[in-house]
Amino acid sequence: MPTEILMPALSPTMEEGTLAKWHVKEGDTVSSGDIMAEIETDKATMEFEAVDEGVIGKILIAEGTEGVKVNTAIAVLLEEGESADDIGAAPAPAAAKAKAEESSGSEPATGAAATPAPAAPKAADGSRVFATPLARRIAAEKGLDLASVTGSGPHGRIVKADVEGLSASAAPKAAAAAPATAAAPAAKPALASGPGADAVKAMYEGREYEEISLNGMRKTIAARLTEAKQSIPHFYLRRDIQLDSLMKFRADLNKQLESRGVKLSVNDFIIKACALALQAVPDANAVWAGDRVLKLKPSDVAVAVAIDGGLFTPVLKDAENKSLSALSAEMKDLATRARDRKLAPHEYQGGSFAISNLGMFGIDNFDAVINPPHGAILAVGAGVKKPVVGKDGELAVATVMSVTLSVDHRVIDGALGAQLLQSIKDSLENPMTMLA
């Protein structure tokens, strides 16, 4: 029976996407791993690969279509021996099927990446095992119990590659215990609170304005930051950091590194200082995980990068172990690909701590919103000349940078946050120690 190819969830926050480009046309033969399409998610443009082999019988969603919901049928795949005339027998798209089930009062099916043929096998607990027709045929020929096979396709679907190398004796036994029940997902926050669009537009009736629709990235930012401010108990710690020693040290280093084409920025030093501080104060290197705290060992530091229409927070993993020049090169590469929307999900997911630097825009100080599940974010302002009182009481002029540490009180208490910020300050005011 023809198999639907569904719109995949290519990022954790993706609910819909744009089918930017098809790399196949009707009648083309595809194999597992072939690039079939380019899909724009809320974060990036990503390639969508085939998970099984067959012939593209029909393309259901045209190239350039926006707002395609995840799990919507976008094409139909025919297996060996099937023709386009069989497409009428293909299962109904997920949305239509769910509507039919709702009207009949039955429970909707969940978790399938594609609807299998009628002869779908059952697991020991009676639940359906989802597999492609080709995978089922291979399993039948080999005498494999598909209930004991772990699928690598979308949503755990069993595909050809999962059964090709198995024999009946080598197949793992199905677990005797009943599967754990997944926790119900938390309700998604609204994109905005307060009056609705119609009510706000009514206030400006007769006034000239331009209405701008939200793209996927802006919707995600709105939802996540609304969630962050509503659910995370923020508190704020502020310090002034004198940069004169750092500026001199940076100038000396850049002069020596000039022949290698390396130029360190102040932000590179801030990343390194934060990474070392998370090691010096390990209890602050933590994230909130719903009903517990996860304490990380490496310093995975996220850095906010502004792009057209939004921002990314690429993560520099194991930053405590990398040299300043390595951090600088990696940050430049991540920032460039972020602006081109070419980052893979693993490059902007995770981390326990983030940095948002608006000093380059002349902002003296500000309070940043924590990006869940991070435990803290450092807001960095501009370095400006200010009068300061020296250790001996003399008045002098110094370059001072104001920073604000936004902290999740569920993860980090006040004294612990103060220790973390003190460690960051110590490294930046004594930059030579970052090379030790």
C-alpha positions in Angstrom: 0.0 0.0 0.0 1.3 3.5 -0.8 3.0 5.2 2.2 2.6 8.8 3.2 5.8 10.9 3.7 5.0 13.3 6.5 6.3 16.8 7.4 9.1 16.0 9.9 9.8 17.8 13.2 13.4 18.9 12.5 13.8 20.9 15.7 12.4 20.5 19.2 10.3 23.7 18.9 9.1 23.1 15.4 5.3 23.0 14.9 5.2 24.0 11.3 7.6 24.8 8.5 8.0 26.0 5.0 8.6 23.4 2.2 11.3 25.5 0.6 12.5 23.2 -2.2 11.9 19.7 -3.6 14.9 17.8 -4.7 12.8 15.0 -6.2 9.8 14.9 -8.6 7.0 12.5 -9.2 8.3 9.3 -10.7 11.8 9.6 -9.1 13.3 6.6 -7.3 14.7 7.3 -3.8 16.8 5.3 -1.4 17.3 5.7 2.3 19.5 8.7 2.9 18.7 10.5 -0.3 18.0 14.2 0.0 14.3 14.8 -0.9 13.6 18.4 0.2 14.8 21.5 2.0 12.6 22.6 4.8 12.7 25.9 6.7 12.1 25.4 10.4 11.7 28.1 13.1 15.5 28.2 13.3 17.2 27.1 10.1 16.8 25.6 6.6 17.5 21.9 6.8 17.7 19.0 4.4 15.1 16.2 4.7 16.3 12.7 3.9 14.4 9.6 2.8 14.2 6.9 5.4 13.1 4.2 3.0 13.4 3.3 -0.7 10.6 3.6 -3.3 9.2 5.8 -6.0 7.7 9.2 -5.4 4.1 8.6 -6.5 2.7 12.0 -5.8 3.9 15.3 -4.3 1.0 16.7 -2.1 2.6 20.0 -0.9 4.0 22.3 -3.5 7.4 23.9 -3.3 7.4 27.2 -1.4 4.3 26.4 0.7 4.5 28.0 4.1 2.9 27.0 7.4 2.9 23.2 6.8 2.1 21.6 10.1 4.3 18.8 11.4 2.9 15.3 10.5 1.0 16.7 7.5 1.4 14.4 4.5 3.7 16.1 1.9 4.2 13.2 -0.6 3.3 9.6 -1.2 5.9 6.9 -1.6 5.2 3.8 -3.7 7.0 0.5 -3.0 8.0 -2.1 -5.6 5.0 -3.3 -7.6 2.8 -0.3 -6.8 1.8 2.4 -9.3 0.3 5.8 -9.2 -3.1 4.2 -9.7 -2.8 2.8 -6.1 -2.5 6.2 -4.5 -6.3 6.4 -4.1 -5.9 3.6 -1.5 -3.3 5.5 0.5 -4.3 6.3 4.0 -5.9 9.7 4.7 -3.6 12.5 5.9 -3.1 12.7 9.6 -5.4 15.8 10.0 -8.3 14.2 8.1 -7.8 11.0 10.0 -7.9 12.7 13.4 -11.0 14.6 12.4 -12.8 11.4 11.3 -11.8 9.7 14.6 -13.0 12.6 16.6 -16.4 12.6 14.9 -16.7 8.9 15.4 -15.8 9.2 19.1 -12.8 6.9 18.8 -9.4 7.7 20.3 -6.9 9.2 17.8 -3.8 7.3 17.0 -0.5 8.9 18.1 3.2 8.6 17.5 3.2 7.3 13.9 5.4 8.9 11.3 3.4 7.2 8.6 0.3 5.0 8.5 1.3 1.4 8.0 -0.5 -1.2 5.9 -3.4 -3.2 7.4 -1.1 -6.1 8.4 0.7 -4.0 11.0 2.1 -6.1 13.8 1.2 -5.7 17.4 3.5 -5.4 20.5 3.1 -7.5 23.5 0.9 -4.9 25.2 -1.4 -4.7 22.2 -0.1 -1.4 20.8 0.7 -1.1 17.1 4.2 -1.4 15.9 4.9 1.1 13.1 7.0 0.0 10.2 7.3 0.7 6.5 5.8 -1.9 4.1 9.3 -2.9 2.9 10.6 -3.4 6.4 7.5 -5.6 7.2 8.1 -7.7 4.1 11.8 -8.2 4.9 10.9 -9.1 8.5 8.4 -11.6 7.3 10.9 -13.2 5.0 13.4 -13.5 7.9 10.9 -14.5 10.5 11.6 -11.4 12.7 9.3 -10.2 15.4 9.0 -6.5 14.7 7.8 -5.9 18.2 11.4 -6.6 19.3 13.1 -4.2 16.9 13.9 -0.6 17.7 13.0 1.8 14.9 15.4 4.5 13.7 12.9 6.3 11.5 10.7 9.3 12.4 8.9 8.8 15.7 10.5 5.4 16.1 9.2 3.9 12.9 11.0 0.7 11.7 12.6 1.2 8.3 14.5 -1.1 6.0 17.9 -0.4 7.6 16.7 -1.6 11.0 15.9 -5.1 9.8 18.3 -5.7 6.9 21.2 -6.9 9.2 19.1 -8.8 11.6 18.3 -12.5 11.8 15.5 -14.2 13.8 18.0 -15.4 16.4 19.8 -12.1 16.7 16.7 -9.9 17.1 16.4 -8.6 20.6 13.6 -9.9 22.7 10.7 -7.5 23.5 10.8 -6.2 27.0 8.5 -8.1 29.4 7.7 -5.0 31.5 5.1 -2.6 30.3 6.5 0.5 28.7 6.8 3.6 30.8 4.1 6.1 30.2 5.4 9.4 28.9 4.6 12.5 30.9 1.9 14.7 29.4 3.6 17.7 27.6 3.3 21.0 29.4 0.8 23.4 27.9 2.4 25.8 25.4 2.3 29.5 26.4 0.3 31.9 24.3 2.4 34.0 21.9 1.1 37.2 23.6 -1.0 38.2 26.6 -3.4 41.1 26.9 -5.9 42.2 24.2 -6.2 40.2 21.0 -5.2 41.4 17.5 -8.7 42.6 16.6 -9.0 44.6 19.9 -5.6 46.2 19.4 -6.3 47.1 15.7 -9.5 48.7 16.7 -7.6 51.1 19.0 -5.7 52.3 15.9 -8.6 52.6 13.5 -8.0 55.5 11.2 -4.2 55.5 11.9 -1.8 54.4 9.2 0.2 51.3 10.1 1.8 48.2 8.5 0.7 44.8 9.8 3.6 42.3 9.9 2.9 38.6 10.2 5.1 36.6 12.6 7.5 34.1 11.0 8.4 30.8 12.7 11.4 32.2 14.5 9.6 35.2 15.9 6.7 33.0 17.1 9.1 30.7 18.9 10.9 33.7 20.5 7.6 35.1 21.7 6.4 31.8 23.1 9.7 30.9 24.9 10.3 34.3 26.4 6.7 34.6 27.5 7.2 31.2 29.2 10.5 32.3 30.7 9.2 35.4 32.3 6.1 33.8 33.6 7.6 30.6 34.9 11.2 31.4 35.9 11.8 33.2 39.2 14.4 35.7 38.0 16.7 37.6 40.3 19.5 40.0 39.3 23.1 40.5 40.4 25.1 43.5 39.1 28.8 44.2 39.2 31.2 46.8 37.6 34.3 45.2 36.0 37.5 47.3 35.3 38.8 46.4 31.8 42.1 48.3 31.6 44.3 45.3 32.3 42.3 43.2 29.9 42.5 45.8 27.1 46.3 46.0 27.4 46.7 42.2 27.6 44.4 41.8 24.6 46.3 44.3 22.5 49.6 42.6 23.4 48.2 39.2 22.5 46.7 40.3 19.2 50.0 41.8 18.2 51.7 38.5 18.7 48.9 36.6 17.0 48.7 38.9 14.0 51.0 36.6 11.9 48.5 33.8 12.4 45.5 35.9 11.3 44.0 35.7 14.8 42.3 38.7 16.4 40.7 38.2 19.8 37.7 40.2 20.9 36.7 41.2 24.4 33.8 38.8 24.0 36.2 35.9 23.5 37.7 36.7 27.0 34.2 37.0 28.5 33.3 33.5 27.1 36.5 32.1 28.6 35.9 33.8 31.9 32.4 32.4 32.2 33.5 28.9 31.3 36.2 29.0 34.0 33.8 30.4 36.5 31.4 27.5 36.0 34.3 25.2 36.8 35.3 27.3 39.8 31.7 27.3 41.1 30.4 23.9 39.9 27.1 24.1 41.8 26.1 27.0 39.5 26.8 24.9 36.4 23.3 23.6 36.4 19.9 23.6 34.6 16.3 23.3 35.7 14.7 20.0 34.5 11.1 20.2 35.6 11.2 18.4 38.9 15.0 18.3 39.4 18.2 20.1 38.8 20.8 18.7 36.4 24.4 19.6 37.4 26.7 19.6 34.4 30.4 18.8 34.4 31.6 20.6 31.2 31.2 24.3 30.6 28.9 24.6 27.7 28.4 28.3 27.1 25.7 29.8 24.8 26.2 33.2 23.2 23.4 35.2 21.8 23.8 36.2 18.1 21.5 38.7 16.5 20.2 37.8 13.0 17.5 39.4 10.8 14.2 38.8 12.4 15.4 37.2 15.6 18.4 35.6 17.3 20.3 32.3 17.8 22.2 31.1 20.9 24.9 28.8 19.5 26.7 26.8 22.2 30.4 26.5 22.6 30.8 23.1 24.2 33.7 22.3 26.6 34.7 26.0 26.5 36.8 25.6 29.7 39.3 23.4 27.8 39.7 25.6 24.7 42.2 28.3 24.1 41.2 31.8 23.5 42.1 31.6 19.8 40.1 28.3 19.4 37.1 29.9 21.1 37.4 33.0 18.9 37.6 30.9 15.7 34.6 28.7 16.7 32.5 31.7 17.7 33.1 33.4 14.4 32.1 30.3 12.5 29.0 29.7 14.6 28.0 33.4 14.3 28.4 33.4 10.5 26.4 30.2 10.0 23.8 31.5 12.5 23.2 34.6 10.3 22.9 32.3 7.3 20.5 30.1 9.2 22.8 27.1 8.6 23.2 25.8 12.2 22.3 22.3 13.0 20.0 21.8 16.0 22.8 20.2 18.1 24.8 23.5 17.7 22.2 25.7 19.4 20.6 23.3 21.9 21.9 22.7 25.4 24.3 24.6 27.5 23.8 25.7 31.1 24.7 29.4 30.8 24.4 32.1 28.2 26.0 35.5 27.4 24.2 38.4 25.8 26.5 41.3 24.8 25.0 44.6 23.8 28.0 46.6 24.7 29.0 46.9 21.0 25.7 48.8 20.5 26.6 51.3 23.2 24.2 49.9 25.8 25.6 50.6 29.3 23.7 47.9 31.1 20.5 45.8 30.8 18.7 42.8 32.2 18.6 39.7 30.0 15.8 37.1 30.1 17.0 33.5 30.9 16.7 31.1 28.1 15.2 27.9 29.6 16.5 25.5 30.8 19.6 27.5 31.5 20.3 28.5 35.1 21.7 31.9 34.3 22.5 34.5 31.6 25.1 37.3 31.8 24.1 40.6 30.2 27.2 42.6 29.2 27.2 46.3 28.7 29.8 48.7 27.0 33.1 49.5 28.5 33.1 53.3 29.3 35.6 55.6 30.9 34.5 56.4 34.5 36.1 58.0 37.6 37.0 55.3 40.1 38.5 55.4 43.6 41.8 53.5 43.8 42.9 51.2 46.7 44.7 54.0 48.4 41.8 56.4 48.0 43.2 58.3 45.0 40.8 59.3 42.2 41.5 57.8 38.8 39.9 57.1 35.4 39.3 53.5 34.4 37.4 51.7 31.6 34.5 50.1 33.4 32.1 47.5 32.0 28.7 46.9 33.8 27.4 43.3 33.8 24.1 41.9 35.1 23.7 38.2 36.0 20.1 37.1 35.6 19.6 33.9 37.8 17.0 31.2 38.0 16.3 31.1 41.8 15.1 27.5 41.5 18.7 26.5 40.4 21.0 29.0 42.0 20.6 30.9 45.3 21.8 34.4 45.9 25.1 33.6 47.5 26.0 31.0 44.9 25.2 33.5 42.1 27.4 36.1 43.8 30.3 33.6 43.9 29.8 32.9 40.2 29.8 36.6 39.3 32.8 37.3 41.5 34.8 34.5 39.7 33.9 36.0 36.3 35.0 39.5 37.5 38.3 38.1 38.9 39.2 36.5 35.6 38.4 39.5 33.5 40.3 41.9 35.8 43.3 39.5 35.9 43.3 38.1 32.4 46.7 36.4 32.6 45.1 33.8 34.9 42.9 32.6 32.0 46.0 31.2 30.3 47.1 29.2 33.4 
